[in-house]
Each structure stands twice: as structure tokens, then as C-alpha cells.
Amino acid sequence: MPLVDSHCHFDFDAFAPDRAEVWARSVANGVGALIIPGVSIPQWRHLFALVDSEPDWYGAVGVHPWWIKDLAIAPQQLQRALIERVDRERRRGGCVAIGECGLDANIDTSMEVQLAVFEAHLIAARERCLPLIVHAVRAHNEVIRMLKKLTPPQGGVIHAFSGSREIAEAYIELGFSLGVGGTITYTRAAKTRNTLAGVALESLLLESDAPDMPHAGRQGERNSPEYLPTVAETLAELRGISVDDVICQTEKNTRALFAI
């Protein structure tokens, strides 16, 4: 069964020179589909133009915490904009989620502003019954509190999860999956590796986060969905199961979450 890259910024300029060639290599390596998250309102048009060009690419609508500083509208207006874009793109079948959105304690944007923008995404996900793609950096407690307050009925995924078993189980209890990416290829990431080796495989999705999150041994290089098999192989090794089992179950998980 083909791999599904549940989080790939394939619309970014890093892929502009050779996007078709990268996708061809990805397909040759067993990748059958990918999800492209939204990061800013101006980006949505280009994102969905790409999605419309390839039947195995799917998009999401969101404003990433790093782009909140450029947001020129209030959270309530953003909520309407999210819903309007979802409705427009859903008719074509290309919009499968709300996000990337969430909280990041490493940036200058105040947590108060981030919380208001995150809430707009949560409400939009609830109103349109779509899963949520969540960015959570040094803010797990705040994210969990918001998810408990406004739990999306379709759940979602915690992108690039790195954290304790306790935090992982709290997300899973709320109906969220955990995104597994290149972090696990680093032996120094012991806490994350141990956590993802122990939680239910039914709660895990594979992701590249390309062009970011390069794997061990590829530091400083552009990451690519073509390297996703390495994530599957590493996860299989950590869990002591076959790569086929990892690929089969994570593909099933991803397609079920995003209804693709």
C-alpha cells in the first residue's frame, strides 16, 4: 500500500524549480498522496491551484502561527474567511482539513493573539466538521486546554509531535492523531522516540514537513516527501514490527482522518 505524507509544504518556493521531478521520485519511492497545509491567506490561492493540478494532492486552509504577524483581519473575520474558502474548495474535493494552526511559544506574537486566532480555526473546524492540523511548540498545555474547550468533532493531528507519553495520551484521548516525522531519525530525540514506540499505531500518521525537518545525516539539506520511507522504516524499527505493517496502518489512519 502507498505511503501518505500527511504534512508537506509542497507549494513552497523551495520546490518551484523541480516540483514535478520530486513528485516523480516520491511516487517511485512509494508515496501515493500528500496533504499540503495552509499557512497564510495569500498562500491559499496558489496552494489550491496546485491541488487542482494533481489528483493525489490535498489541501488545508489555515494561518500558521508564524504568519499571524502578517494577518490584516480580526479573528472573527478570519473565521468567516476560513469557512468561505473551505466551502469554495470543498466543492472541488481538494480541501480536507483546517490548518496549519495552533500555538508557538517560541515566537514574538503574543499568546493572547495566538489564542484568539487558534479559536477561530477551532470554531471553523467545528462548523464544517473538518479535522484540524495543529502546530504546538512549547504550548501543549494551552493547546490541550483549547481542544477540551472546543473539541473538533472530526479530531485532527498534532503535527510533528515531540513530547511525553502523558501528553501524547492526552491528545489521543481528545481524538487526535500524532504526526511522526524526521525527528525520530535522531537518536538524541529519545523522549519522542520512546513515546512513539509505545502509543497505539492506530493513532500515528507519517509526515515529511518538507522542505523542513531534514533527517539525521541530511542536516542543512532540503527535506522531501521522497524520503518518507525512512520515517516508516525508523518507526518500524523502534516498534519492532515490519515496515509493511507501519505503512499499511498509517495509510489507513491518514485516509480515514482526512476522508481521502
N, C-alpha and C positions, 0 to 999 in steps of 0.2 A: 504494500500500500504506500502511496506517496506521502512524503513529509508535507506538513503545512507550516509555513512561517507565520506565526500569529502576531508578529510585530516587526515590520520592516519599513523604514522610511525610504522606500524605493523611488519616491518622487524627488528626493533631494538632489541638488546640483552635483553632488559627488558622483552620481550615476549618469549624468547627462551625456558624457562622451561615449559611453559604451553600454547603455542600459539593455539593449536587445541582446548583446553578446553575453552579458552577465546572466540574464534570464535564461538564455540557451544553456549555459553551463550549469545553472541551478537545476533546470529540468533534467539535464543529463545526470546530475548527482542525486536525483530522486525527489526534488522539491516539486510539488504539484500545484500549490496555491500559496498566496500570501495576503496578509491584511496590512493595509497602509493607513496608519493613524493620521488624524488631523492634528495640526499644531497651531494654526492661526487662521483667521477668517480669510485674508487674502490668498492663502495657500489652497483653500478648498476647491476653487475652480480648476486649478492645474491638477490637483490630486484626482478629481473625478474624471477629468479628461483622459488621464492615464488609465484609470479603472475601466472606462468605457472602451479602451482600445484592446483590452486583454481579458478574456472570459474568466481566467483563474486569478485575477487580482480583485480585491475587495477593499472598500474604503470605510473610514470612520470620520465623524465630524466632531472636532473639539478644538480647544485652545489649551495648549501645553503651558504649565506654569512659567516656563522661561519666556513665553511670548505675551504674558499678561501685561507686562510693562508697555506694550505697544497697542493694547486694546483701547479703542476710542469710544466704546459704548459702555453703558452701565450693565451690571449683571442681569437685570430683568430684560433689557433689550437683547443681551446675549442669549438668554434663554429662548426668546422668540426666534432669534436668528438660527439657533441650533435646530429648532423644530421645523422651521421653514426649509432649511437645507436638507434635513432628513427626509421630509415629505417629497421634496423635489427629486432627490437622488434615489430614494427607495422605489419610486415608480419604475426606475430603470433597473433595479435589482442590485445596485452597486454599494449601497450604504448598509452596513451590517452592525454598527456599534456607535456609541457616543464616546468620544475620547480622541486623543490622549488628554487627560485632565487629572488634576489632583493637587498635591501639596508638596512643597520642596523647601525645607528649612535652610538650604544652602544658598538661597538667592536673596537679593535685596528687597524684592517685593514683599510688603508686609503680610504676615499670616492672616490678618483681618481681611485684606483684599483677596488673598488667595482663597480663603474660606467662602467668601461671597461668590466668587467665580465657580468654585467647585460645586457649590449648592445649585447654581444654575444648571450645571451639567447633570447633576443627580435628578433634578426635577424633570429635565428634558428626557432623560433615560426612563424615568417612571411613566411619563405621559405617552411616550412612544414605544414602551415595552421593548427596549433595546438593551443589550449588555453594555457594560461600562469598561473602558480601558483606563486603568488608574496608574498614575505616576506617584510614587510615595518614597520620598527621600528624607530620612531622619524625621519622619512625621507619622509613623504608623499609628500611634495612639490617637492623634487627631483624625486621621483618615477613618479608623475603625469607629470612632465616635460619630462621624458624619454618616457612615454607611449604616450604622444602627438607627440613626435618626431618620434617614431617608433611603431605606433599603431598596435598590432597584429589583423589581420582580424577576428580571432575567439574569440577575447576578452580573458577573463580569470577570475580569482578570487583573491581578496585581502584576503589572509589567516589571520585568527584571527583578523578581523578588530576591531579596537578600535579608535574612533575619532569622530569628529563633524559631524553634519548633512551636513554642507557645503562640507567637504572633501568627505563624502560618496556620495553625489550627483555628485561631480566632477568625481569620479571613475565610477559611473553608466553611466554618460554621455559618457564616453570613451568605454562603452560596457563591463564593468567589474561587476562581482557579488561580494558580500561581504560574507566572511566566518564567521559564527556565532558559537562560541564555549562556553567553560565553563566560560569565563569572565562574561557572563550575569547572572550567578548564584550568583554573588556577588552584594549585594545591594549597596556597595560603588562605583561600576562602573556605576554611574548614567548617565554620558555623553554617554557612549556606549549603555546602556540600552535604553535611550531615543531616541538615533539615530536609533537603530534597531527596535524600536517600531513604528517608523514613516515612514521609507523608504518603497518602494514598496516590497511586499513579493516576487514578481517575480524576485527580484534581490538578494535574500538571499539563501545561501547554509548552511547546517548543517555540523559541523565537530567536531571531538574529539581532534585532535592534540595529541592523545595518543602516548606514555606514559606520555606526558607533559600536562599542563593546567588542573590540577585537579579541580574538582568542589568545591564550598563552602561546608564546612563540611567534605571534603576529602583531606584537605591540607596535603602535605607530603606523600600521597599515590600515587601509580602508577595509572595514568588515563587509561581508557579502552574504546573501542568502545561500550562495553555493556552498558555504562552509557549515550549513546547518547540520549535516550528517555527523560532524564532530561533536556537536552538543548531544545528539541522540546516543552516540557511542559512549560518551563520557557518563551520561546519566545511566545507561545500561550497566556500565562497569561499576558505578557507585552503588547501584541497587542489586547487583549480582543476578541480573536477568539478561535475556537476549535483546539485541538491538531491534530485532523484528517486533518483539513484544512492546518495546518503548514506542516505536514508530506507529504500530497499529493502534495502541491505546491513545496516544496523544493526538493522532489524527482524528480519531473518533471524538475525543474530548473537544477539540477545536471546532470541528464541523458542527457538533451539537450546540456549543455555546453561541456561535455566530450564525447558526442556521444556514450553512452554505453546502 
